[in-house]
């Protein structure tokens, strides 16, 4: 099962990389097109995620601004602040 990460900033990008390193396919969603483009090119914009680490799992991360049908197959996990919107997560990753 794929994991969906909503927001790929300083929390979401490391989370997406960690899921990918654990063998999960990841659908990473953001509204900032620059982050999507950087991610697709294997360029990290987060200091804690080196380019090499991102590039090693790039084939497992699908970055998009419009998750559409692919999102329906993913388990959502939000990295967004609770002040902006509620977080969605599930501790049952292996189901």
C-alpha positions as CSV (number, residue, x, y, z in Angstrom):
1,X,0.0,0.0,0.0
2,X,1.2,3.5,-0.8
3,X,1.5,6.2,1.8
4,X,0.3,9.7,1.1
5,X,2.1,12.7,2.6
6,X,0.3,16.0,2.6
7,X,2.8,18.8,2.7
8,X,6.4,18.2,1.9
9,X,8.2,20.9,3.9
10,X,10.6,20.4,6.8
11,X,8.4,17.7,8.3
12,X,6.8,16.1,5.2
13,X,9.9,15.6,3.1
14,X,11.9,13.7,5.7
15,X,8.7,11.7,6.5
16,X,8.3,10.8,2.8
17,X,11.9,9.8,2.5
18,X,11.7,7.7,5.6
19,X,8.6,5.8,4.3
20,X,10.4,5.3,1.0
21,X,13.5,4.0,2.7
22,X,11.2,1.5,4.6
23,X,10.0,0.2,1.3
24,X,6.7,2.0,0.9
25,X,5.6,3.8,-2.3
26,X,4.8,7.4,-1.4
27,X,2.5,10.0,-3.0
28,X,3.8,13.4,-1.8
29,X,1.4,16.3,-2.3
30,X,2.1,20.0,-2.1
31,X,0.7,23.2,-3.4
32,X,4.1,24.8,-4.1
33,X,5.1,23.8,-7.6
34,X,8.7,24.6,-6.9
35,X,8.9,21.9,-4.3
36,X,7.3,19.4,-6.6
37,X,9.8,20.3,-9.4
38,X,12.8,20.1,-7.0
39,X,11.6,16.7,-5.7
40,X,11.1,15.3,-9.1
41,X,14.6,16.4,-10.1
42,X,16.1,14.9,-6.9
43,X,17.1,18.2,-5.4
44,X,16.4,18.5,-1.7
45,X,15.3,21.9,-0.3
46,X,15.5,20.7,3.3
47,X,18.9,20.8,5.1
48,X,18.3,17.5,6.9
49,X,17.7,15.6,3.7
50,X,20.8,15.4,1.5
51,X,20.3,15.2,-2.3
52,X,21.9,11.7,-2.3
53,X,19.4,10.4,0.3
54,X,16.5,11.7,-1.8
55,X,17.9,10.4,-5.1
56,X,18.3,6.9,-3.6
57,X,14.5,6.7,-3.1
58,X,13.3,8.9,-5.9
59,X,11.7,6.0,-7.8
60,X,9.4,5.3,-4.9
61,X,8.1,8.9,-4.4
62,X,5.5,10.4,-6.7
63,X,5.3,14.2,-6.2
64,X,2.2,15.9,-7.3
65,X,0.0,19.0,-6.8
66,X,-3.1,16.9,-7.9
67,X,-3.2,13.5,-6.3
68,X,-6.5,12.5,-8.0
69,X,-7.0,8.7,-8.5
70,X,-3.5,7.8,-7.2
71,X,-4.3,9.4,-3.8
72,X,-7.3,7.1,-3.3
73,X,-4.9,4.1,-3.2
74,X,-2.7,5.8,-0.6
75,X,-2.9,5.9,3.2
76,X,-2.9,9.7,4.1
77,X,-0.5,11.1,6.5
78,X,-0.3,14.9,7.1
79,X,2.7,16.9,8.0
80,X,0.7,20.1,8.1
81,X,0.3,22.1,11.3
82,X,-2.8,21.4,13.3
83,X,-3.5,25.1,13.3
84,X,-4.1,25.1,9.6
85,X,-5.9,21.8,9.3
86,X,-6.3,18.6,11.3
87,X,-3.6,16.0,10.8
88,X,-4.6,12.6,9.3
89,X,-2.6,9.6,10.2
90,X,-2.9,6.0,11.0
91,X,-0.7,3.8,13.2
92,X,-1.8,0.7,11.3
93,X,0.9,0.9,8.5
94,X,1.1,-2.9,8.0
95,X,-2.6,-3.5,7.3
